[in-house]
């Protein structure tokens, strides 16, 4: 009889991903590659912060943390003087809605 192999946790899978693009693909989140190239450090910092604050339990909770981080970074790029939320138009995925 072979010993039981330990189940791979979602945290282990996330740690194995080598870059932000793979993380976004893993959680099935569409993204702008230009934004990721320029803002990946900020995105990872926000994602890790949301993970610490919300203590996600499953894939969907982690996805919500990453999506909220991505939306926050994307909203931060908007021109403040225009007072529009064009990046959010039509979006229903973050907690701002």
HELIX and SHEET records of a PDB file:
HELIX    1   1 UNK A   10  UNK A   16  1                                   7    
HELIX    2   2 UNK A   20  UNK A   26  1                                   7    
HELIX    3   3 UNK A   33  UNK A   54  1                                  22    
HELIX    4   4 UNK A   59  UNK A   76  1                                  18    
HELIX    5   5 UNK A   80  UNK A   82  5                                   3    
END                                                                             
